[in-house]
């Protein structure tokens, strides 16, 4: 069992890589078009390996929740890493004066677990959705899909900054080819713009990565390393943090994309094949938000707090601008693309609220956006396969002809606009709550960088989102029937309404949206402790607070007071000067404390927090 815990993440990365090799080797290519047998083999192998990866992801989630720390406490409750494998990758052979130590270091915590699960969940559905739409060069297409999955999983597993960057950049190549070869009429322009934008920003980020490794060598005995724990421990001046924050910003903000670096996204979404749009919206955009969460905030805390108002302003502009531009679009996919700019503005806003509610909501928003927006791209792709157009003026009134499609489209529109009871509501509520309460100084924490004005402005995006999304559904589903001549196209096994295969693709996503909407504690139980331990504890360390390694509260005399249940993260103050002692400090709920399994905290947990405050 221990060996499986150590190697499960490596198996998760290796499975789609092996699948890509199998598809490339055992699919016999045809010139200009694939033979039926080759197509069946390529897509069948791709689906089998993506399902294998999904199964391994389920095992990884189960092992994560079974993992125990040194004290026997579940690592999920403490916000710690689990499923860790740390191997030497590249090192100097001189054992006396070793200068290089690059490591294959993987592991997951509550910040990365659910994004990894989202990747493994969405990919087989995207592969299955391609069965009717991709009819040429199927071997190459499905091999690239599996390579892309391996890169995305690697990003969320990496605990070494160089390893993260390799996976982060690796994802560019498969998606560039997917858009450039299987995309729409402007596919080459879209692929080129996507690659140049993201690659240029990533080069600046790489400069920051190298500088961090150089600083690590200067502060850790000359060893050039990218290990995250050592990089987190670096002593950086405010000036160094500021420049490093800008370097990371260049790569991550373009990937999100954050306004005004979003201009590559609408064209890439519009021209990409359906599965490419699903993975781009569902997972790839989250690489940027995850980068901010994993690196910029905990590694550069003073810069993160200094830049937080600026980041919040960009996020709010993106929320409102993206919603207004989406409202006037005449193309289905462009509308959903601009909605992503607006939605991911909420992710960034909650993240830079720098409290538990905002950060938990931001991470949950990433998962929920991947489900609802990915599903909307699937539905739009199914409409396009039948009508070969995405223009509002040419298609409309489809509810009577396509009742199954109408049901799913309206369901995912409601999920996207955060209808209570569906997944979007919980994350949107937490983001706004965290933003609204960010400016309050509570329990010893200094006041956060944001406050009510930011939340009020961002809330206008909710109203605009409901307007353009409901208008989108109304135009497509209701009114007089509008169809181009000689449509719907029912070749390739399609029917006028959704087929059983298409219903089977959309149903798991719909069930996930309902489950998260009704029972969000299933995810927040592991997200909240990780947010507090991996992010907030490091952000507030700049004010003299640090995480107690023994998971207890420090008394004024330096003795350990056992932490009460319900206080998942312990911070202690190291500000007492001249005494060598640490002041007693009990962490507040960061302006809002999420219970493990719902929104009504138990009396026992409340009493425990009150006792800890005393």
N, C-alpha and C positions, 0 to 999 in steps of 0.2 A: 504493500500500500504506500509506504514511504517513497519507494522508487517511482511509483506511478505519479505521486504528487509532484515529484521533482521533474519528471519528464513529460507531463501531460501538455504543458504549453508548447514544448518543442514538437510534440506530435501534432498539435493544432496547426502550427506553422508548416510542418512538413507535409501534412496530408494534402492540402491543395497544390503544393509544389509537385508532389508525386502524381496527383491527378493531371496537372498540366503536362507533365512528361508523358503520361500514359495516353492522353488525348493526342499529343503531337506525334507519338511513335506508332500508335495503333490505328489512327485514322488515316485511311489512304486518300490522298489529296487528288482532286480532279482539277483540270485546267479550266479556269473561268467559271466553273460550277461544280458542285460536289455531287457524286453519285448517291442515290438514296441510302445504300448500305453504309457508306462512309458517314453520311449525316446522322443516321440513327446511332452509329457507334460513337461518334464524337459527342453528341449531346447526351447520350445515355451515360457514357463514362463521366462526363462533367457533372451531371446531376447526381450520380452515385457518389463521387468523391466530395461534392459539396454537402450531401446528406451525411456522409461519414464525418466530415468536419463539424457539422451541426451536432451530431451525436457525441463527438469528443468534447464539444463545448458544454453540453449538458453534464457530462462527467466532470469537467473542470469546475463548473458552478457547484456541483454537489461536493466535490473535494474541498473547495474553498470554504464552504460552510461547515465542513467537518474538521477543518484544520484547527489546531490548538497551539497557543503560544507556550513559552517556557513555564508559565504559571498554571497552565491548564485552561486558561480562558480562551474562548473562541476568538480567532483573529478578526473575524468579521465585526464583533462587538467592540474591539479595540481600535479599529481602523488601520490594522497592520497589513503587511504584505503576506501572501501565502503562495504556495506552488512555486517556490523560488528555486532556480537553478543558476549557479554562478560558476562558470568555467573560464579558465584562462584562454584567451583567443590569440592575441599577438603579444609577445613579451620578449624582452632582451634576454639572451642566454647567459649573460654575465650575472651570476647569483650574488656577487658582492656589490655591484653598482648597477642595479637594474634601472633603466631609464624609461622603458615603455611598458605599459600594462593595460592593454585593451582587452575587454572581457565580454564573453557571451553571458549576459546577466539578464535573466527574465524573471518575471513575477507579476502578480496582479493584486490589487486592493480594491476597495469599494469605488474608487474613481475610475478604474479601467475595466472592472469585471463586466458591468452591464453593457459597455460599449463593445467589448469583445463578443458578448452574447448576441448583441444586435447584429454585428457583422455576420456571425455564423447563421443567424436566423434569416436575414434578408437575402444572402447570396444564393442559396438553392432556389428561392422563389424567383429571383431575377433570372437565374439560368433556365428554370422551367418556363418562365414567361417568354423566353426567346425562341421556343420551339417553332412557333408559327411565323415569327417575324424575320428570322435569320435563315436565309436559304442559300447563301453563297459563302464559301470559305468557312464552313462551320468548324472545321478542325482548328484553324487559327483563332477563330473567335472564342471558342470555349476554353482553349488553352490560356488565352489572355485573361479571361474572366477569373480563372482559378489562380493565375499569378497575381492578379489584383487582390484577390481575397487573402492570399498569403501575406502580401505586403501590409494590408490593413490590420490583420491580426498581429503581425509583428510590431507595428507601431504601439499598440495597446499593451503588449507584453514587455516591451523593452525597459530595463532599469539601468541601462548604460546609454549615455547621451549620443555617442557615436553610433551605436546600434539603432537607436531611435531614428537618427538622421538618415541612416542607410535605408531603413524601411520607408521612412517618410518620403524620400526622393524616389525610391523604387516604384511607388504607386503612380508616379507621373507617366512612366513609359507605357504600361498596359492601357491606361485610360486615353492617352494621346493616340494610340493606334486604334482603339475601339471607336473613338470619335472620327478620326481621320479616314478610316477604311469603311466603316459601316454606318456612318452618319448621313445627314441629309445633304441637300444641294450645296450648302456652304460649309461642308465638313472640314475642308482643308484650312479655311480661314479660322474656323472655330477651334480646331485642334492646335493650330499654330499660336493663336492668341492665348489659349489656355496654358500651353507649355511655356511660352516666353514669360508670361506674367508670373506664374508660380515658380519657375526656375530662377528668374532674376531675384525674386524675394528670398528664395532659399539660399542663394549664394551669400547674401548679407547675413542671413542666419548662421550659415556655416562659419563665417568669419567670427561671429560671437562664440560659436562652439569651440573653435580652435583657441580663442583667447581664454576661455574658461579653463581649457586643458593646460594652457601655459601657466595660468595662475595656480592651478592645482600642483603643477610641477614645482613652482616656486615656493609653495607653502607646505608641501608634503614630501620633502626630501628629494626633490628632483625627479619624481616619478610622473611621467606624462600619462594621465588617466582621465577617463570620461565617466567613471562610476558615479552614479547620482548621489549616493550618500556622502561621498567625499566632496562633490561639488556643492551640495547643500551646506556643508560645513565651512566653505571658504569665507574668509573675512574680506568683504568687498566694500570699498568706499562708496559713498553716494554717487560720486561722479562715474565710477566704474559701473555701478548698477544702472545708471541712467543710459549710458551708451549701450550696455548689453540689452537692456529692455528694448531699445530702438532696433537693435539688430534682430532680436527675436520677433519683434513686432512686424518687421518687414516680411518675414516668411509666414507667420501665423495669420496676420490680418488679411493678407491676400487669399489665403486658403479658406478663411471663414465663409465668405468674404465680408470684411467690414467696410462700410462706406468710408472713403470714396474709391476703394480698391475692388469694387464689385463688377466692373464693366465687362470682365471676361465671362462672367457666369451666365447671363441670359442666352448669349449665343451658343455657349457650350451645351447648355441644357436643351436648347431648341434643336440643335443639329445632332446631338448624340442619339444613338439607338435607345430604345426604351430601357433596357437593362442598365446601360451606361448612366442614364439620368437617375435611375433608382439608386444605384450605388453611389453616385456623386452626391445626391441630396441626402440619402440615408446614412452614409458613413463618411465619405471622403471630406465633406465640409467640416465634419466633427474633428478631423485631425488638427485643424487650426484652433478650435476652441479648446480641445484637449491639451494642445501645446501651451496655451496661456495658463491653463489650470495646473498642469504638471510642472512647468518650468518657470514661467515668468512670475507668477505669484509667490511660490515658496522659495525660489532661489534668489529673487530680486525683490525682497519685501518692501524696502524703502522706496524704490523706484515705482513699484506697483501702486503703493499708496499715493505717491506724488502724481502719478499719471492717471489715477482712477477717475477724477472729474473729467479729464480730457477724453478718456475711453468711454465714459458714460455719455458724453455729448455726441460722440461719433455713433454710439449705439442707438441713441434716441433719434438722431437724424436718419439713420438707416431704417429704423422701425417705421417712421412716418413717411419717408421718401419711398421706401420699398412698397408700402401699402398704396400710396397715391399712384405710383407708376403702374403697379399691378392692376389697379382699378380701370385704367384706360387701355389696357392691352386688348388686341383683337385675335391673339393666338393663345390657345390653351396652355401650351408649355411655357411660353414666356410669362404668362400670368403666374403660374406656379413657381417659376424661377425667381421672379421678383418677390413673391411671398416668402421665399426662403431668406432673402436679404432682410426682410422685415422680421421674420421669426428669430433668426440667429442674432439679431440685435437684442432681443430679450435675453438670450443666453449670455451675451457679453455684459449686459446691464446687471443681471443678477450676480455674475461672477465678481464684478468690481464693486458690488455693495459690501463685500468683505465681511459677511456674517453668515451664520449657519443657514438661515432660511434662503438667502440669496444664492449661495453657492450650491446648496442642495437642489434648489429649484432649477439652477442653470444646468446642472448635470442631468437631472431628470428631463429637462426640456430637450437636451440633445437626443436622448433616447426616444422621446415622444415625437419629436420632429422627424426623426428617421422613419418611424412607423407611419405616421399620417401622410407626410409629404411623399415618401417613397410609394405608398399605396396610391396616392393621387396620380403620380406619374405612370403607374401600372395601368390604371383605368384609362387615362388619356391615350396611352399606347394601344390599348385594346380598341378604343374608338378609331384611332388613326389607321389601324390595320384593316378596318372595314370601309372607311370613307376616304382615306388617303388625303385628308385635310385636317387642319386644326383651327381653321378660321371660324369665328363665331357667326359670320355672315353666311356661311355655306352649310352649317350643320346646326340643327336645333329641333326641339320638340321630340326628343328621342325616348321619353319615359314610356310611352305606350308601346313603342316597337321593341324597346330593350329594358324591360322591367328589372331584371337582375342587375344590369349595369346601373340603372337609375338608383337602385337601393344602395349599392356600394359607393357610388359617387356621392350621394347625399350623406351617407354615413361618415365618410372620410372628410367631407367638407365640414360637418359638424364637429368632428374630432379636431380638425385644424383650427377652428375658431373657438376652441376651448369650451364646448358645451359641458356644463356640470354633469358628472357621471361618466365622462369619457376622459381619456388620458391627458389631453391637453390642458384641462382645467387645473389640475393639481399643480403642474409645473409653472403655469402662468401665474397662478395665485401666489405661490411661494416667491417667485422672482419679484413681483410687485410688493409683496409684504416685506421682503428683505430690503428692497430699495427704499421703501417708505420709512422703515425703522433704522436705516443705516446711520443716520446722523445722531442717534442717541448714545450717550455715554452711560453704560450700565455695567454694574458688577466689577468695576475696576478697569474695564476696557476703555480706551479713549474713543471719542465719537468717530464714527466711520466717515468716509468721504462723501457719501451721497445723502439723500433725504427726500422729503415729501415732494418738492418741485420736480425732481427727476421722475418719480413714480407717476405723478399726475400727467406729465407730458407723455410718458411711455404708454399710459392707459388709453390715450387717444388712438394708439395703434390697434388696440383690441376692437374698438368701434369700427375703424376703417377696415380691419380684417374681416369682420362680419359682413360689412357692406360689399366688398369686392368678391368675397367667396360665395355669398348667397346670390349675388348677381350672376356670377359664373354658373352656378348650378341652375338658376332659373333660365338662363339663355340656352343652355345645352339640353335641359330636360323638358321644359314646358313651352307652351305656345304652339303655333302651327308647325307641322313637320317640315323640315328643310333637309334635303339630301342631294348631293351631287348626282348627276346622271350615272346610271349603270352601277349604282351602289345600293346596298352594302355588298362588299366583296366577300364571298363565302368560299373562296378557294383556300386550299391548304388546310382543310378540315374545320374552318370557321363556320359559325352559324350567325343568323341575324342578331340574336342575343348572345350573351356570354356562354361559352361552352363549359362542360363540367370541369375541364382542366383549369380554365380561368377562374371559375368559382372556387375551386380548391386552392388556387394561389392566393386569392384575396381573403378567404375565410380566416386563416390563422392570424393575419394581421388585424382583422376586425376583432377577433377574440382577445388578442393581446391589448388592444386599445380599451376594451371594456374591462378587462382584468385589472389593468393599471389604474383606470379611472375609479374603479370600485375599491380596490385594495392597494393603494400606493405604498403602504408600509412594507410590502414585499420587497421593494427596491430601496426605499429610504432607510430601512433598518441597517443596511450596510453602507449606504452612501454617506449618511450623516457622520458616523464616527470617522470615516476616512477623510471627509472634508475638514473635520476639526483637528485631527491628528496630523494629516499630511500637508494641509494648507494653512489653516488659521493659526495653529501652534507655531509655525515658522514665520508667518506674517507678523504676528504680535511679538515674536522674539526680539524684534527691533526695539521694542519698548521695555525690554528687560525681562520678558516672560519666556519661560522655556518649558518643554514637556518633561515631566518627571518620568524617568525611565522605569521606575518601580511602580508606576501606576497608582501613586498615592499622593496625598496632599502634604506639603511640607509645613510643619509648624515653625514658629519663629525661632525655636532653638535648634532647628535642623532635623528634628525627629520626624519619623514617618507617621502620618495619620492615615489609616486605611480609608481609601475612597469608598464612598457609599455607592450602592447600585444606582444606576440611572445617571451617573456622571461619567460619560464614556471617555472623556479626555481630561487629563489633569495638567494644568499649567502651574508653574511656580515662578515667583519673582526672584530675580537675582540682583535687585537694586540696592540692597542694604550695603552701604559702603563702610569699610573699615572694620567690620565684624566677622567677615567670612561666613556669614549666615545667610540663609534665604528666608524671605518673608513669607508668611502664610498667605496663600492666594487660592481661592476657589473659583473655577471658571464660571462665568455666567453662561446662559444659553445662547450667547451671541445674538441677543435681541429676540430670539425665537427658538424654542427648543422643540424639535420634532420627536415625537414618540416613536418607538420601534415599529408599532403595527397600527398606525392610524393617527388621528388628530387629537384624540382625547387621552391625555397622559393619565397614568394611574395615580392614585393617591400615594401609593408607596414611593413611586419615583419622585413625585413632587416633594414629599417629606424628606426624601434622601437629599435632594438638591438644597432644600432649606437648611438641613443639618450641615451640609458641606459648606454653605455660605457662612454659617456661624463659626 
